[in-house]
Amino acid sequence: MPAATTKPRSPTPAAPRRDPRLDAIREHALAGRRLTIDQGRTLLTTPDIWTVCEIANTVRQRLTPGIAYYNINRHLNYSNICALSCKFCEFYRKRGDEGAYERSLDEIRAEARKAFDAGATEMHIVGGLHPYLPFSYYTEMLSAIRETAPSIHLKAFTAVEIVHLTKIARQFKADDRTAGIRWVLTQLKDAGLGSLPGGGAEVFDDRVHDEAYKGKIRSDVWLDVHRVAHELGLNTNATILYGHIESREERLTHMDMLRRAQDEALTRLNYTPDDTGAITLTTAGTPLPTPSKELGAGGYFQTIIPLPFFPDGCEIEHLPGPTGLENLRTLAVARLMLDNFPHVKAFWIMQSLKMAQLMLQCGADDIDGTVVWYDITKLSGATTHQETSVDDLRRAIIEAGFEPVERDTLYRPVLRDSKNWTIAPTR
């Protein structure tokens, strides 16, 4: 009888070592001091990713202890016809292309009615830079939704769209671009605009801009739109699109530019900068900004939303996109670097609900909402009908160890009975 052969065992992987450099970063962050770019480099390159996530979770628990947010919302993409052709985008079409669409006001009213009947508190409205629709289409769209569903908050139009609207409304002025931005935002606000989403930021770097989305507004213009919105009392969100041709260093630059812009917004809200000019919310006892304007007039950035690059169907689809661990790391670093942002969102549509659940333990305190329709990106072959239930959102949050709290767009808790919803009183 032949002797039995022994199959060689695979080597046991070594346990990851703790990185002692993170001890000083932890102390720095928990003292409410702003992390430096050099400390950010350490966070983005250390092999000790789990300590990075643990520090981010500690900071997150200080800001929003024990809870995680979700909302009941509905997305509306009014058109995918776009004057741009960004290399990372599979969404855009040219007029006459197969799959191109533009929604009529009647179709938009029908979507608003569906959102209202489903109990939504928010409609999230974005689209392509349509070269032919008049400016009146956009104000009439907001007015039509407000008339159909007056209780729904309208979060609409990225900074890229706002600049496009200054041009089609003939309000664009190269020597004073903020004047046109202010005019457009004022008109939209009068028609029902409640806040701005954070899209269109991509990565704030001229090299990346020129290679991946040439023709789109640069970082200074994107920030101008949000500054003006804040001055008008509109809250806004911010994003970073990572995992394509950008470097980790460029991600840090992006985050630093956002937190400096937030310093300006919070200064208008009567927060006091430290001796370096920074305003952090991570210092124990520091109140989070609220839309009640108790601290003064003006808006601010509510949340950062890290968005992973999806290669499917775009010009740079040969790139692999970020891994799961890179997604966790980037979100955790965003929580630590953006010390003056109240919230961090794990957008489940682009992260998956399972990954978003894990991200709640790595710095995120929000997983977005029910969504229903989303045509910008499609995870793992999904269609434009991308919907999850309130039960699934709540279960994901509970399993992650947090109490689920339904919020409105401005992060105010929502109270519901069998038929109606109201905003919880501000303390």
C-alpha positions, 0 to 999 in steps of 0.5 A: 500500500503506497505511503500517504502523501501529506499536502503541504500547508499554506503558511499562516499569515502573520497577525498585523502589527500595531503601528506605534505612530498611530498612538500620537495621532489618536491622542491628537484627534481625541484632544480635538486638535486638527490632524496635519497632512503628514499625519493624514499620510500616515493614516492612508499608508499604515498597514494597521488599518484596523487601528485607523478605523478604531480611532475614527469610530471613537471620534464618530461616537464622540460626535453622534454617540450610539445612533446612526441615521437613515432617511426616507427619500427618493432620487430624481434624475431629470435628464441624462443628456449632458454637454460634458463627457467625463471619462469616469461617467457612464451616466451621460448621453447626448441628445439622440443617443439610445437611452437619452431622456429628459423628464417633463414637468408632468412626469416630475409631478408624478414622481413627487406624488409617489415620494409623498405617498411613500412618506418621503421627507426628501427628494434628491434631484440631479441631472446632466448639464442639458444644453437646451433646456431653459432656466425656467425649466428648473425653477418650474420643476422645483415649484411643481414639486413644492406644489405637489408635495409641499412637505418634502425637502428639495435637495437639488443640483450639484455645484456643476449644475449651478454654474451651468445654470448661470450660463443658460440664464445668462448670468455668468460673469467671468470677472465676478462669477459669484454674482451669477451664482448668487442670482441663480441660487436665490431664484432656485431658493425662491422656487423651493430649493432647500439644500445642495447635494455634494456631487461634482467635487470629484477630486480637487486637483488640476492634474486629475481634473484635466485627465479625467473630467476636463471641462468640468468646473475646478475646485475653486469654482465648486467651493465658490458655489457652496460658499455662496449657498452657505451665505444664503442659509442653505446647508450643503453636502460634500463628496470625494470620488476616489480610486481612479487616477488620483493619488492618496496625496491628492485625496488629502489635499481635497479633504484639507480644502473642504475643512478650510471652507468649513472653517469659514462657514462655522466662523459665520455661525459664531464658532471660535477658531483656535490659534491656527485658524482651525475650528474642530467639532471633535473637542469634548463638549463642542456643540454640533451646528444645527439648522435652528440658527441659534449660533447665527445666520448661514449654512454649512457643510453637513456631511462628507460622502466618500464615493468609490469609483466604478469602472463599468462602462466608462472610458477608464474602465480598465482601472480596477477601482478601490478594494473593500479595505481601501473603501474602509480606510478612505472613509475612516480617514475622512472622518479624522481629517474632516474634524469640522464636519458633523456627519460622515455618510456611507452611501449604501448605493455605492458601497453596498448595504453590507459595506455601509453597515461595517462602515458604521463602525469605522467612522460613518454615522449615516447610511442614506435612505430608501433611494428608489431610483438611481441612474448615476451608478449601478453596483454589481449590475443593478438597474436604475431601480435601486431601492431598499426598505426602512426595515432593511436600513434599520436592521443593518443599523441595529446589527452594527450596534447602533440605535436607528434614527430617521432624519430629515435632510437637515439631520433633524429626527423625524417623528411618525405616527400611522399617517403623518410625520413631523420634525422633532422639536429642537432642544 
